[in-house]
Amino acid sequence: MAYILQLWIFIGALVCSNALDHWKRKCTEVTISASLKSEVFLPCNVNISLDSETNTVKWSHFSNGPTLLRIMNDGRVYFDSPREGRVSVLPLQFKDGNFSILIHDLEPSDIGPYFCELGSKCWRVEIREMAEDETVELNSYNYSWLFFFAGAGFFTLLFIVFKCTGLHNRCMRSSCSINEASRTPDPNDSITTIYGRI
């Protein structure tokens, strides 16, 4: 009886230590807010070399959810759940340790956490749906900057035209008035305007 109790304690400790190892693994966490029907880039950069046969990168939706895709050490990609062809990989980046994916045409079922795992290395990328009021708020913020820059551009253009036409020199003199056109021209004014002061 004592041996059975010791055996159960040993097995319980072994299971708990494995479970704790799983929870001790620290994932790099990223949160992305995106609107439905948009493209979402899910980053995963792991500093490794792909010469070992055991190096397989696994993307999954949710922690213990089904595997979305697997990237093998030779660059082959297996789409276990391709999401109707809406998931893309960047195969030319694999050699640099970049195993990021792109989800096109985001759907409500795509919202949630994604895990990119390679052995003890892990990325947790959470996709959250951007609310409509966030989108409207961002758009109104962008429009205010648009009006600011349009106004600044208009006044800059007005200043350039004012300087190039010589209106600045004519209106700075004390004799500048509305009836300036009816005044008889002074021959020295035309020389000053065309050639500068002699």
DANORQUI-V740248 format. One record per backbone hydrogen bond with DSSP energy under -0.5 kcal/mol. CO is the residue of the C=O (numbers start at 1). NH is the residue of the N-H. If there is no record, write none. Layout:
# DANORQUI-V740248
co | nh
CO | NH
CO | NH
This chain:
# DANORQUI-V740248
co | nh
1 | 5
2 | 6
3 | 7
4 | 8
5 | 9
6 | 10
7 | 11
8 | 12
9 | 13
10 | 14
11 | 15
12 | 16
13 | 17
14 | 18
15 | 19
16 | 20
17 | 21
18 | 22
19 | 23
20 | 24
21 | 25
25 | 27
27 | 29
28 | 124
30 | 126
32 | 34
32 | 128
34 | 130
35 | 38
38 | 106
40 | 42
40 | 103
41 | 43
42 | 101
44 | 46
44 | 99
46 | 48
49 | 52
52 | 55
54 | 56
57 | 71
58 | 117
59 | 68
59 | 69
60 | 62
60 | 115
62 | 65
66 | 61
68 | 80
68 | 81
69 | 59
70 | 72
70 | 78
71 | 57
72 | 75
76 | 72
77 | 79
78 | 70
78 | 80
82 | 86
82 | 87
83 | 86
86 | 104
88 | 102
89 | 91
90 | 93
91 | 94
93 | 96
93 | 98
94 | 97
97 | 46
97 | 99
100 | 90
101 | 42
102 | 88
102 | 104
103 | 40
106 | 37
107 | 110
108 | 111
112 | 127
113 | 62
114 | 125
115 | 60
115 | 117
116 | 123
117 | 58
118 | 121
121 | 118
122 | 28
123 | 116
123 | 125
124 | 30
124 | 126
125 | 114
125 | 127
126 | 32
126 | 128
127 | 112
128 | 34
131 | 135
132 | 136
133 | 137
134 | 138
135 | 139
136 | 140
137 | 141
138 | 142
139 | 143
140 | 144
141 | 145
142 | 146
143 | 147
144 | 148
145 | 149
146 | 150
147 | 151
148 | 152
149 | 153
150 | 154
151 | 155
152 | 156
153 | 157
154 | 158
155 | 159
156 | 160
157 | 161
158 | 162
159 | 163
160 | 164
161 | 165
162 | 167
162 | 168
163 | 166
166 | 170
167 | 171
168 | 172
169 | 173
173 | 176
177 | 180
178 | 181
179 | 182
179 | 183
180 | 183
186 | 189
186 | 190
187 | 191
188 | 192
189 | 193
190 | 194
191 | 195
191 | 196
192 | 196
